[in-house]
């Protein structure tokens, strides 16, 4: 009983313990001396162990992104980083191999990939070197031993490798030299008789905390952060920058887990954004609300029938050449669709029935007309248009909020019961067997609230167990239990890399990098469609790549970072592909 009384006092030191434990392990198992080795060797598992620890610390690290504290922590982990840098990404697979000089800016969701899978069942770890006064745009990919000199600007969603000379602008696959009269300004820093009732009480408090957390975060955004004016420019480390941008990111990141209570396309999302000042018309559906809360909501205008699918990034500010942050209005026209993984920069404006494809970057320079389709980095008009909208009612389901809260409460009761009576090991096994069995029986379930509880159980499983399985054969076994057909010696980084498991066929010796995704479904014009996907032997899918429904990779294909394989494409044997859309 005495130990139980001390439990609440341990929570304040839990983040420090997590972060310090990684520092100690990084010193003991440092990958600095690992150049290349075989997969599943001792050196591979040294890197894997540190990578899993880092992944579990991401929630705590989000609270110090962009501050000198984050730079200090990375230096403790072995990185050689100047204190006068601003780093807003946690997607780093080997922090000890980073070297970043003065005045550089690395935006959110940038991929710093030191790990590279070779074609001969080996891997290598290469350092990432970034010079002074460099600007790396959001969702860019730096991979395979990059050496960047000084005064380099990498536009959002670009992939960079090898040597990059000074005074260069990298835009997608193009490299341009800065004119002599332009320079990038240096950026400055800114178990008893009461056990069973206790489980139900904890589940109730969990649900109540989520509801209260959502309200508190909205109140802070409304009262403390407040609105922004279109066209405003905030100097780095200025009071307005800290209030309007940095504080907004801190609030949304801190209450991220509270916002896991609502489900995707929740009918409350438009009401929430309207209360924060956004102009939202009828029949607007959003898969996630976090990305919209991260930008100035009063500058959002979403017209009738607009849809934003999963993985959409609304970039809150645009970094100017002078090192300042620029905010501007974003307008989505009627029946506009934003596909998975696209990035919308400030000043973007779309007309009626515009379609923004997967992995597409849109900015104020993108001029749209009614019915156009944009794909690419930067966005390019495609020589085809979307078909006429069907009169069939859309298939994106909207769930009442009371049912959302009920399913959340019941699923948390089940979760706590499983781990209370089964223990950590037994509970993990029971939890895994339960979600796999329920997924296989999903076609027999007719009640929506039961489907929602199953989805909650699967979400908890992905959050608590799956992070420890990434890059191991245990994750492959889990996918097989779900119904996927996966061969031997395949490496998949994350549970979210695959959806629609029963439609997936992946053969031997396939390699997945970070944020790679294969989809067996599409939601074009809100109509749900399924199609099988086949990945042949010896394929390598590098960071940020997406393979859409109906695709077939014949074998020995390499997809370079940020590559999009369109629906129903077939890739010939022994070919390399890159670009959006992909080309050989």
ABEGO torsion letter per residue (X at the ends): XAAAAAAAAAAAAAAAAAAAAAAAAAAAABAAABABBBBGBAAAAAAAAAAAAAAAAAAAAAAABGBAAAAAAAAAAGBBBBAABBBABABBABAAABBBBBGBBBBBGBBBBABBBBAAGBBBBBBBBBBBGBBBBBGBBBBGGBBBBBGBBBBBGBBBBEBBBBGBBBBEABBBBBBAABBBBBBBBXXBAAAAAAAAAAAAAAAAAAAAAAAAAAAAAAAAAEBBBBGBBBBBGBAAAAAAAAAAAAAAAAAAAAAAABBBGBAAAAAAAAAAGBBBBBGBBBABAAAAAABBAAABBBBBGBBBBBGBBBBABBBBAAGBBBBBBBBBBBGBBBBBGBBBBBGBBBBBGBBBBBGBBBBAABBBBBGBBBBEOBBBBBABBBBBBBABBBABBBBBAAAAAAAAAAAAAAAAAAAAAAEAAAAAAAAAAAAAAAAAAAAABABAAAAAAAAAAAAAAAAAAAAAABGBAAAAAAAAAAGBBBBBGBBBABAAABBGAAABBBBBGBBBBBGBBBBABBABGGBBBBBBBBBBBGBBBBBGBBBBBGBBBAEGBBBBBGBBBBBGBBBBBGBBBBEOBBBX
